[in-house]
Amino acid sequence: MPQLDYDVLIVGSGPAGSTTARFAANAGLRVLMVDKRQELGAPIQCSGAISRHALEAADIVPDDEFIHEAIYGFAIYDERGERTVHDYRRLKPDEYGSGGGKKPLGYVVDRRRFDRHLMTQAERAGVDVWLKTEGLGYTPTPDGRCTVHLRRYNQEIDVSARIVVGADGLQSQVGKWAGLQTHIKITELAGCLQFIVDGVETEGLLEIVTGHRWAPGGYAWVFPKGNGYAEIGLGVIATMTKEPAKDHLHRFMSDSFFADRFANSRILEVQGGGVPLASPLRTQYADNMILVGDAARHVNPITGGGLHTAVAGGKIAGTFLSGHLADNLPLRSDALSAYQDLWLSAVGEKMWKLYDIKTDIFHNMNIAERDSQLYATMSDYFSPTSEFKKI
Amino acid sequence: MSKQQPVIFDIGWNACINCGACIAICPQEAGFVSPFDTIAVDRPCDIACLLCEQICPVDTIRHRPAVAEVTPAGAVGR
């Protein structure tokens, strides 16, 4: 008979949920994490890029189990194929490289294995995990706790917890349960599609292609994927095009300055997702509930990157909960604003700043000007001197 | 938006990549989802903003008027 009484119940076992769980359990809290899926990481809705710094800051040891390929820098292209390269193997040769004593700048990870690895680390820290378990809702109870309603292999189960953590992704239902304003504007959600391909050469760089012509409202990318594979993808804003991402991606592959490079590519996988190029949620907590990761819209509004922000947010949430619950502080809405304050000062304020920069660019209706602004901003963002490089 | 007639969504499952973008953009309350990480297809949507159709990266969401459910078969074509 499972234990039906926990300190923390986490809905969603992606990088944000698992990291929250691990930090909370390491601090001695009793944690149950549930996920409706049978296999974590899938269906893959993410390109899988994360910096080494981000992993280390969240106490995640880079492990061959989940690394597809090491990354050493960036190449940012304008719509005609002119490019700015920040190759850290050349910029800081003593520090970055594949040789002895040198390290990569980051990695492209296999989301199936990365997510499972993080879940395993959480389980080893003492977290109970239930897969095939869907959250249905939660009810704060008069004793200051809450009851979380779950469905596990078709059986409905109630579990008592002090707090529920919504780590259930961009499609978050937990935030909606609490009536939070989670709605995202159509102008701020990029529809993304990517192919894993064979037959496309890469050079250890994350390549980013700007330009309204290829990806209106977003950008296109070519990332190394290990074993000679690459991923080619793009995201578009629906209000800036009449066509779905699929058509833009086919055009990018057949008509762009990369047409020759992609000519012999063979598609091995098709993946997609919605990527918020939006601000973080203004309110990320409610009675007996906090949100983390994509569910709180902890996503970089310029790059659309969500892995770094998920594990960083997870560490903040897990650490916050361990202190807050150890001190027996109240768990009603107002008392949990401290979580959001903590998150804002650690990463959130920078994300708001990035959001303002991004909004300025896309408010410009002159396409040529906007293209050059985006190219310049992206080029600067990934430079070693960028003030945002830790996001 | 509010004057739209309720619709029922049809998803072309052959093209669907279970990406969840349609749920992410959906202004409905919690639970308007299918078991396959898409918006619900088994009940009417009274908002009918059709943002899900706009965001779909593979363009595989369509809709029909919800009233079609109560008319004789064949009375409403698509």
HADDOCK unambig.tbl for C-alpha pairs under 7 A between the chains (distance, minus, plus):
assign (segid A and resid 43 and name CA) (segid B and resid 18 and name CA) 6.66 0.50 0.50
assign (segid A and resid 43 and name CA) (segid B and resid 19 and name CA) 6.97 0.50 0.50
assign (segid A and resid 45 and name CA) (segid B and resid 19 and name CA) 6.00 0.50 0.50
assign (segid A and resid 170 and name CA) (segid B and resid 24 and name CA) 5.58 0.50 0.50
assign (segid A and resid 171 and name CA) (segid B and resid 20 and name CA) 6.58 0.50 0.50
assign (segid A and resid 171 and name CA) (segid B and resid 23 and name CA) 5.39 0.50 0.50
assign (segid A and resid 171 and name CA) (segid B and resid 24 and name CA) 4.37 0.50 0.50
assign (segid A and resid 173 and name CA) (segid B and resid 30 and name CA) 5.34 0.50 0.50
assign (segid A and resid 176 and name CA) (segid B and resid 29 and name CA) 6.47 0.50 0.50
assign (segid A and resid 176 and name CA) (segid B and resid 30 and name CA) 5.37 0.50 0.50
assign (segid A and resid 177 and name CA) (segid B and resid 30 and name CA) 6.23 0.50 0.50
assign (segid A and resid 183 and name CA) (segid B and resid 25 and name CA) 6.99 0.50 0.50
assign (segid A and resid 183 and name CA) (segid B and resid 27 and name CA) 5.99 0.50 0.50
assign (segid A and resid 184 and name CA) (segid B and resid 25 and name CA) 6.04 0.50 0.50
assign (segid A and resid 186 and name CA) (segid B and resid 25 and name CA) 6.73 0.50 0.50
assign (segid A and resid 186 and name CA) (segid B and resid 51 and name CA) 6.94 0.50 0.50
assign (segid A and resid 191 and name CA) (segid B and resid 21 and name CA) 6.84 0.50 0.50
assign (segid A and resid 191 and name CA) (segid B and resid 55 and name CA) 5.53 0.50 0.50
assign (segid A and resid 191 and name CA) (segid B and resid 56 and name CA) 6.44 0.50 0.50
assign (segid A and resid 191 and name CA) (segid B and resid 57 and name CA) 5.22 0.50 0.50
assign (segid A and resid 192 and name CA) (segid B and resid 57 and name CA) 6.02 0.50 0.50
assign (segid A and resid 193 and name CA) (segid B and resid 57 and name CA) 6.24 0.50 0.50
assign (segid A and resid 238 and name CA) (segid B and resid 54 and name CA) 5.87 0.50 0.50
assign (segid A and resid 238 and name CA) (segid B and resid 55 and name CA) 5.66 0.50 0.50
assign (segid A and resid 244 and name CA) (segid B and resid 56 and name CA) 6.74 0.50 0.50
assign (segid A and resid 244 and name CA) (segid B and resid 57 and name CA) 5.09 0.50 0.50
assign (segid A and resid 244 and name CA) (segid B and resid 58 and name CA) 6.03 0.50 0.50
assign (segid A and resid 244 and name CA) (segid B and resid 59 and name CA) 5.82 0.50 0.50
assign (segid A and resid 245 and name CA) (segid B and resid 57 and name CA) 4.63 0.50 0.50
assign (segid A and resid 245 and name CA) (segid B and resid 58 and name CA) 6.63 0.50 0.50
assign (segid A and resid 246 and name CA) (segid B and resid 57 and name CA) 5.78 0.50 0.50
assign (segid A and resid 246 and name CA) (segid B and resid 58 and name CA) 5.41 0.50 0.50
assign (segid A and resid 271 and name CA) (segid B and resid 17 and name CA) 6.57 0.50 0.50
assign (segid A and resid 272 and name CA) (segid B and resid 17 and name CA) 6.64 0.50 0.50
assign (segid A and resid 272 and name CA) (segid B and resid 19 and name CA) 5.21 0.50 0.50
assign (segid A and resid 273 and name CA) (segid B and resid 19 and name CA) 4.35 0.50 0.50
assign (segid A and resid 273 and name CA) (segid B and resid 20 and name CA) 6.13 0.50 0.50
assign (segid A and resid 273 and name CA) (segid B and resid 21 and name CA) 5.48 0.50 0.50
assign (segid A and resid 274 and name CA) (segid B and resid 19 and name CA) 6.98 0.50 0.50
assign (segid A and resid 274 and name CA) (segid B and resid 20 and name CA) 6.75 0.50 0.50
assign (segid A and resid 274 and name CA) (segid B and resid 21 and name CA) 4.30 0.50 0.50
assign (segid A and resid 274 and name CA) (segid B and resid 24 and name CA) 6.95 0.50 0.50
